[in-house]
Amino acid sequence: MDSDKPTGADNQQERPGLEQWVVGITDGEGCFSICVVAHPGCTLGWQVQHEYSVTQGAASMVALDLIRRFFGCGRVICNPRQDNHRQALARFSVKARRDLLERVIPFFDEHPLITAKQLDYEVFREAMDLIARRRHLEPAGLAQVAALTERMNRRKRSRYLESSEATRRPSRPDAETKIWS
């Protein structure tokens, strides 16, 4: 037996069908999201937040941990529910830009989703491309990202596009500003 070859849980990527299982659970329980939220510490007054996530009941946390090990990034958290469900809600989440760009997006480019969620993924990828090129740090690019968010998931109107800041850049010459990138 070759002792250098990983086995079992140490080498989940080699398990036949695991890629399609990740696609399937993402199709059913996953989400790609991008939000533009007001943040006074940012140069434009707005911050772009991005995430790939999969949720399950707490009893299925082992499945979420398998996804975390598969991608080699992200985290699994468990939150109690305040509704009529009997178990907490567990969530696998990847928010780090580098992990999204270098691990998650290449995987879903190579292994497309099967449901209509593929359309959300394509918009997510387009927005992440703008973000990778730092276009979200310019008013026109931020507006592009905000417009893309309206085509994803619940297709809600972007708060950024509803705000007066979308049409004018806030003036804060004496305030300390940060660029979140």
C-alpha positions as a printed Julia matrix, in Angstrom:
181×3 Matrix{Float64}:
   0.0    0.0     0.0
   1.29   3.46   -0.92
   1.62   5.39    2.37
   1.86   8.78    0.58
  -1.61   8.45   -0.92
  -4.35  10.06    1.23
  -7.38   7.93    2.02
 -10.86   8.35    3.46
 -11.86  11.74    4.83
  -8.39  13.15    4.1
  -8.99  12.9     0.36
 -12.64  13.78   -0.24
 -11.91  15.19   -3.7
 -11.01  11.68   -4.9
 -14.37  10.17   -3.85
 -16.3    9.3    -7.03
 -19.38  11.45   -7.46
 -18.5   13.99   -4.78
 -18.39  16.83   -7.31
 -21.91  16.06   -8.49
 -23.1   15.75   -4.88
 -21.74  19.27   -4.2
 -23.55  20.5    -7.33
 -26.76  18.79   -6.19
 -26.75  20.1    -2.63
 -25.95  23.57   -3.95
 -28.84  23.32   -6.43
 -31.19  22.44   -3.58
 -29.88  24.26   -0.53
 -27.22  26.68   -1.78
 -27.13  30.38   -2.49
 -24.84  32.8    -4.31
 -25.36  36.33   -3.06
 -23.95  39.79   -3.46
 -25.22  42.78   -1.49
 -24.35  46.44   -1.67
 -24.82  47.87    1.82
 -24.39  51.36    3.23
 -21.08  51.69    5.06
 -19.94  55.19    6.02
 -16.31  54.1     6.37
 -15.98  53.22    2.68
 -14.85  55.75    0.11
 -18.13  55.65   -1.82
 -20.2   55.13    1.34
 -21.13  51.6     0.27
 -19.61  48.15    0.78
 -19.98  45.11   -1.47
 -20.49  41.84    0.4
 -20.35  38.48   -1.37
 -21.04  34.92   -0.28
 -21.58  31.33   -1.38
 -23.5   29.33    1.21
 -25.29  26.05    1.77
 -27.74  25.53    4.67
 -28.96  22.41    6.43
 -30.55  21.49    9.73
 -27.98  21.07   12.51
 -28.4   17.29   12.36
 -26.77  17.41    8.91
 -23.72  19.48    9.88
 -21.5   16.58    8.78
 -22.6   17.27    5.19
 -21.64  20.92    5.49
 -18.28  20.01    6.98
 -17.72  17.7     4.0
 -18.33  20.66    1.65
 -15.93  22.8     3.7
 -13.22  20.14    3.42
 -13.97  19.67   -0.28
 -13.39  23.36   -1.06
 -10.67  23.73    1.56
 -12.1   27.05    2.72
 -15.08  28.66    4.4
 -16.64  27.88    7.71
 -19.6   26.06    9.18
 -21.67  27.83   11.81
 -24.8   26.84   13.69
 -27.51  29.33   14.64
 -30.53  28.65   16.86
 -33.86  29.3    15.19
 -36.61  31.49   16.57
 -39.36  29.77   14.58
 -41.23  26.47   14.86
 -38.32  24.28   13.74
 -36.94  21.86   16.29
 -33.3   22.06   15.35
 -30.83  24.83   14.77
 -29.87  25.93   11.28
 -26.33  25.12   10.15
 -24.65  27.06    7.38
 -21.52  26.54    5.31
 -20.31  29.93    4.15
 -17.5   31.26    1.96
 -17.13  35.05    2.07
 -13.43  35.55    1.4
 -12.98  37.07   -2.05
  -9.85  35.07   -2.84
 -11.58  31.77   -1.96
 -14.6   32.66   -4.06
 -12.44  33.62   -7.04
  -9.88  30.81   -6.78
 -11.92  27.86   -5.49
 -15.68  28.25   -5.69
 -16.06  29.95   -9.08
 -13.62  27.65  -10.93
 -15.44  24.62   -9.48
 -18.88  25.78  -10.65
 -17.46  26.84  -14.02
 -16.27  23.26  -14.48
 -19.35  21.62  -12.85
 -22.46  23.64  -13.83
 -25.56  23.63  -11.7
 -28.62  21.85  -13.05
 -31.48  24.03  -11.81
 -32.37  27.67  -12.49
 -29.83  28.5    -9.78
 -27.26  28.33  -12.59
 -28.57  31.72  -13.78
 -27.95  33.21  -10.32
 -24.46  31.73  -10.39
 -23.72  33.31  -13.79
 -24.76  36.75  -12.51
 -22.71  36.15   -9.34
 -19.66  35.27  -11.46
 -20.14  38.4   -13.6
 -20.34  40.62  -10.49
 -17.31  38.89   -8.94
 -15.37  39.59  -12.14
 -16.14  43.32  -11.78
 -15.09  43.15   -8.13
 -11.87  41.3    -8.98
 -11.05  44.11  -11.4
 -11.78  46.6    -8.58
 -14.55  48.27  -10.58
 -16.77  48.33   -7.48
 -14.47  51.06   -6.09
 -15.67  53.49   -8.79
 -19.21  54.93   -8.88
 -20.02  53.46  -12.32
 -18.7   50.02  -11.41
 -20.55  50.01   -8.08
 -23.75  50.84   -9.96
 -23.04  47.9   -12.32
 -22.6   45.53   -9.38
 -25.78  46.84   -7.74
 -27.73  46.36  -10.98
 -26.48  42.79  -11.23
 -27.69  42.02   -7.69
 -31.22  42.82   -8.82
 -31.05  39.89  -11.24
 -30.16  37.38   -8.51
 -32.17  35.33   -6.03
 -35.28  37.22   -4.9
 -34.65  40.0    -7.43
 -35.16  42.79   -4.91
 -34.43  46.38   -5.8
 -30.91  47.31   -4.69
 -30.87  49.77   -1.8
 -27.86  51.38   -3.43
 -29.78  52.08   -6.64
 -32.71  53.47   -4.63
 -30.46  55.86   -2.71
 -29.51  59.39   -3.62
 -25.85  58.32   -3.37
 -26.29  56.32   -6.54
 -26.58  59.55   -8.46
 -24.01  61.62   -6.56
 -20.84  60.8    -4.74
 -20.91  61.79   -1.06
 -18.57  64.63   -0.2
 -16.48  63.92    2.89
 -13.14  65.59    2.31
 -12.26  65.81    6.01
 -13.53  62.36    7.04
 -11.27  59.35    7.3
 -12.25  56.9     4.57
 -11.47  53.27    3.96
 -11.56  51.28    0.77
 -12.85  47.76    1.34
 -11.42  45.6    -1.35
